[in-house]
């Protein structure tokens, strides 16, 4: 992997521009070479959910004055080649942007929206929320609960694959502390989602970190760099493998201080089913 010296941003660490830092660049970048305007060969979303455009993926211009969506602090924006529309999955529920009341408890859920114009999205609507199986680990007479934190999506062959972040809040408020891992979900349209069938042979109430739905990417063992949480974007195709560069945290959600590192998970191409 090559890290070019762009000379665009002076980093306080060494007081020079000898780095590959992109100032004011969006976090979600989409290549759109079909755009007639050469200044929009790349488009993206960043900041407080503003639209951006770029002729080269390096120099960026903000295109929207207002936020293009109202949602939580985790999200994924992508271009869908099947529908020819920009789509997003954005965390809802926790900030009341999308109703997240499930089984009488307020939760983080997955909101969805799509548009032909990146600068204007309709309001989010909920497309994924925890079910009763997700809460089997909770202790009786508590408000412990499961949340869905985010779900990056990739159009893959004839389907859509989502990398759903399962978050179990186990402290008395049921909102702040707990592990977070990834579960694979799939869809035919990017709106209606299927999860893996639970193992009905499991009869006991699950522990905090055990589940009948197998994780795609689980947290690590005690004292490993990813023992508390793992979050990941969509994978990259490298040869005959799918590579996922993920972030691992050594502590539970919102339990400070914590350390984070980048890990690499690999699977064979099309290797989602066992």
C-alpha positions as CSV (number, residue, x, y, z in Angstrom):
1,X,0.0,0.0,0.0
2,X,1.4,3.4,-1.0
3,X,0.8,6.5,1.0
4,X,1.5,9.5,-1.2
5,X,2.9,12.8,0.1
6,X,0.1,15.2,-0.9
7,X,1.5,18.4,0.7
8,X,-2.0,19.7,1.4
9,X,-2.2,19.9,5.2
10,X,0.3,21.1,7.8
11,X,0.2,18.5,10.7
12,X,1.0,19.9,14.1
13,X,3.0,16.7,14.9
14,X,6.0,17.7,12.8
15,X,4.9,21.2,11.5
16,X,5.2,20.1,7.8
17,X,2.9,19.2,5.0
18,X,4.8,16.0,4.3
19,X,1.8,13.7,4.7
20,X,-1.2,12.2,3.0
21,X,-3.8,14.1,5.0
22,X,-6.9,15.4,3.0
23,X,-8.3,18.5,4.6
24,X,-12.1,18.9,4.5
25,X,-12.5,15.5,2.7
26,X,-15.7,13.5,3.3
27,X,-15.7,10.2,5.1
28,X,-17.9,8.4,2.6
29,X,-16.6,8.6,-1.0
30,X,-18.3,7.4,-4.2
31,X,-16.8,7.4,-7.6
32,X,-19.3,8.8,-10.1
33,X,-17.5,9.0,-13.5
34,X,-20.8,9.1,-15.5
35,X,-21.5,12.6,-14.2
36,X,-21.4,15.2,-17.0
37,X,-19.9,17.8,-14.7
38,X,-16.1,16.9,-14.6
39,X,-16.0,18.5,-11.1
40,X,-18.2,15.7,-9.8
41,X,-16.3,12.6,-10.9
42,X,-16.2,11.8,-7.1
43,X,-19.0,12.6,-4.6
44,X,-19.1,12.1,-0.9
45,X,-20.7,12.8,2.4
46,X,-18.9,14.1,5.5
47,X,-18.9,16.5,8.4
48,X,-22.4,17.0,9.8
49,X,-23.8,15.0,6.9
50,X,-23.0,17.5,4.1
51,X,-22.6,16.6,0.4
52,X,-19.2,17.0,-1.3
53,X,-17.9,16.8,-4.8
54,X,-14.4,16.4,-6.3
55,X,-12.8,16.2,-9.8
56,X,-10.0,13.9,-8.6
57,X,-10.8,12.5,-5.1
58,X,-8.3,14.8,-3.5
59,X,-9.6,18.4,-3.8
60,X,-13.1,18.6,-2.4
61,X,-15.9,21.2,-2.4
62,X,-18.9,21.2,-0.1
63,X,-22.2,21.1,-2.1
64,X,-24.9,21.4,0.6
65,X,-25.5,24.3,3.0
66,X,-27.7,22.2,5.3
67,X,-27.3,18.6,6.5
68,X,-28.7,16.2,3.9
69,X,-30.0,13.7,6.5
70,X,-30.9,14.0,10.2
71,X,-29.6,11.0,12.1
72,X,-27.2,9.6,14.6
73,X,-23.4,9.6,14.6
74,X,-22.8,6.3,12.6
75,X,-23.7,5.9,9.0
76,X,-22.9,4.5,5.5
77,X,-23.5,6.2,2.2
78,X,-23.1,4.4,-1.1
79,X,-24.1,4.5,-4.8
80,X,-26.4,1.7,-5.8
81,X,-25.7,0.5,-9.4
82,X,-29.0,-1.4,-9.4
83,X,-31.3,1.4,-8.6
84,X,-29.0,4.2,-9.9
85,X,-29.6,6.1,-6.6
86,X,-27.6,7.3,-3.7
87,X,-28.5,5.3,-0.6
88,X,-27.6,5.5,3.1
89,X,-28.1,3.6,6.4
90,X,-27.9,5.9,9.4
91,X,-28.2,5.2,13.1
92,X,-31.6,6.2,14.5
93,X,-33.6,5.8,17.7
94,X,-31.1,7.1,20.1
95,X,-31.5,10.7,18.9
96,X,-35.2,10.4,18.0
97,X,-34.5,10.9,14.3
98,X,-36.1,7.5,13.6
99,X,-38.5,5.9,16.1
100,X,-36.5,3.3,18.0
101,X,-39.1,2.0,20.5
102,X,-38.9,-1.8,20.4
103,X,-40.6,-3.9,23.1
104,X,-41.3,-0.8,25.1
105,X,-37.6,0.3,25.2
106,X,-35.8,3.1,23.3
107,X,-33.1,1.6,21.1
108,X,-30.6,2.5,18.4
109,X,-32.0,1.1,15.1
110,X,-31.0,1.3,11.4
111,X,-32.6,4.1,9.4
112,X,-32.6,4.1,5.6
113,X,-33.1,6.7,2.8
114,X,-32.3,7.0,-0.9
115,X,-32.2,9.8,-3.5
116,X,-31.2,10.7,-7.0
117,X,-29.7,14.0,-5.8
118,X,-27.0,13.6,-3.1
119,X,-27.8,17.0,-1.7
120,X,-31.4,16.1,-0.8
121,X,-32.5,13.0,1.1
122,X,-36.0,12.1,2.2
123,X,-36.5,11.6,6.0
124,X,-35.0,8.3,7.3
125,X,-37.3,5.3,7.9
126,X,-36.5,2.4,10.1
127,X,-35.5,-0.8,8.2
128,X,-33.8,-2.9,11.0
129,X,-34.4,-3.3,14.7
130,X,-33.6,-5.9,17.4
131,X,-36.1,-8.8,17.9
132,X,-36.9,-10.8,21.0
133,X,-34.1,-13.3,20.3
134,X,-31.6,-10.4,20.6
135,X,-32.7,-9.8,24.2
136,X,-32.5,-13.4,25.5
137,X,-29.2,-12.5,27.2
138,X,-30.8,-9.8,29.3
139,X,-31.3,-10.3,33.0
140,X,-35.0,-10.4,34.2
141,X,-36.5,-7.2,35.6
142,X,-33.8,-5.0,34.1
143,X,-33.8,-2.5,31.2
144,X,-30.7,-4.2,29.6
145,X,-31.3,-4.3,25.8
146,X,-29.8,-4.9,22.4
147,X,-29.2,-2.1,20.0
148,X,-28.3,-2.0,16.3
149,X,-25.4,0.5,16.0
150,X,-24.8,0.8,12.3
151,X,-25.0,-1.3,9.1
152,X,-22.6,-0.6,6.2
153,X,-24.1,-2.0,3.0
154,X,-22.5,-3.2,-0.3
155,X,-24.3,-4.3,-3.5
156,X,-22.8,-7.7,-4.1
157,X,-23.6,-9.6,-7.3
158,X,-27.4,-9.9,-7.3
159,X,-28.0,-9.2,-3.6
160,X,-27.1,-6.6,-0.9
161,X,-24.9,-7.5,2.0
162,X,-25.0,-5.7,5.3
163,X,-22.4,-5.7,8.1
164,X,-24.7,-5.1,11.1
165,X,-23.2,-4.0,14.3
166,X,-24.8,-5.7,17.3
167,X,-24.5,-3.8,20.5
168,X,-25.5,-5.2,23.9
169,X,-25.9,-2.5,26.6
170,X,-25.6,-4.4,29.9
171,X,-25.3,-1.6,32.5
172,X,-28.3,-0.6,34.6
173,X,-29.5,2.1,32.1
174,X,-29.3,-0.3,29.2
175,X,-27.7,2.2,27.0
176,X,-24.0,3.0,27.5
177,X,-21.7,0.0,28.2
178,X,-21.4,-3.4,26.5
179,X,-19.7,-5.4,23.7
180,X,-20.2,-4.8,20.0
181,X,-19.6,-7.2,17.1
182,X,-20.6,-7.8,13.5
183,X,-23.4,-9.9,12.1
184,X,-24.0,-10.6,8.4
185,X,-27.4,-9.7,7.0
186,X,-28.7,-9.9,3.4
187,X,-31.3,-8.4,1.2
188,X,-32.8,-8.6,-2.3
189,X,-33.6,-4.9,-2.5
190,X,-31.5,-3.2,0.2
191,X,-34.6,-2.3,2.2
192,X,-36.0,-5.6,3.5
193,X,-33.4,-7.6,5.4
194,X,-32.8,-11.2,6.4
195,X,-30.7,-12.4,9.3
196,X,-29.4,-15.8,10.0
197,X,-31.8,-18.2,11.5
198,X,-31.2,-18.7,15.3
199,X,-30.1,-22.0,16.5
200,X,-33.3,-23.4,18.1
201,X,-31.2,-26.2,19.8
202,X,-29.9,-23.5,22.2
203,X,-32.2,-23.7,25.2
204,X,-30.4,-21.8,27.9
205,X,-30.5,-18.0,28.3
206,X,-27.4,-16.7,26.6
207,X,-24.6,-14.9,28.4
208,X,-23.6,-11.3,27.6
209,X,-21.2,-12.4,24.8
210,X,-23.0,-15.6,23.5
211,X,-25.7,-15.8,20.9
212,X,-27.5,-18.3,18.7
213,X,-26.8,-16.2,15.6
214,X,-23.2,-16.6,14.7
215,X,-21.1,-13.4,14.3
216,X,-19.4,-12.6,11.1
217,X,-16.6,-10.8,13.0
218,X,-16.6,-11.5,16.7
219,X,-14.8,-9.6,19.5
220,X,-11.4,-10.9,20.6
221,X,-10.5,-12.7,23.8
222,X,-9.8,-11.1,27.1
223,X,-7.0,-8.5,26.9
224,X,-6.7,-8.7,23.1
225,X,-6.8,-5.5,21.2
226,X,-10.4,-6.1,20.0
227,X,-11.8,-7.6,23.2
228,X,-14.5,-4.9,23.6
229,X,-15.7,-3.9,20.2
230,X,-15.1,-4.4,16.5
231,X,-16.5,-2.1,13.8
232,X,-15.8,-2.4,10.1
233,X,-16.7,-0.9,6.7
234,X,-17.5,-3.1,3.7
235,X,-14.8,-5.4,2.4
236,X,-12.4,-5.0,-0.5
237,X,-11.8,-7.6,-3.2
238,X,-8.1,-8.6,-3.3
239,X,-7.4,-11.4,-5.7
240,X,-9.6,-14.3,-4.6
241,X,-10.2,-12.9,-1.1
242,X,-12.3,-10.3,0.6
243,X,-10.3,-8.1,3.0
244,X,-11.9,-6.2,5.8
245,X,-9.8,-3.6,7.6
246,X,-11.6,-3.2,10.9
247,X,-11.1,-1.2,14.1
248,X,-10.8,-3.1,17.4
249,X,-11.3,-1.6,20.8
250,X,-10.0,-3.2,24.0
251,X,-12.9,-1.9,26.1
252,X,-16.7,-1.9,26.0
253,X,-18.7,0.8,24.3
254,X,-18.3,4.2,26.0
255,X,-16.1,2.7,28.7
256,X,-13.2,5.1,28.8
257,X,-10.3,5.2,28.5
258,X,-9.8,2.6,25.7
259,X,-7.2,1.8,23.1
260,X,-8.0,1.0,19.4
261,X,-6.0,-0.7,16.7
262,X,-6.6,-1.6,13.0
263,X,-7.0,-5.3,12.3
264,X,-7.4,-7.3,9.0
265,X,-10.0,-10.0,8.6
266,X,-9.9,-12.2,5.4
267,X,-12.3,-14.6,3.8
268,X,-12.5,-16.3,0.5
269,X,-14.5,-14.6,-2.3
270,X,-18.2,-15.5,-1.9
271,X,-17.3,-17.2,1.4
272,X,-20.3,-15.9,3.4
273,X,-22.0,-19.2,3.9
274,X,-20.5,-22.1,5.8
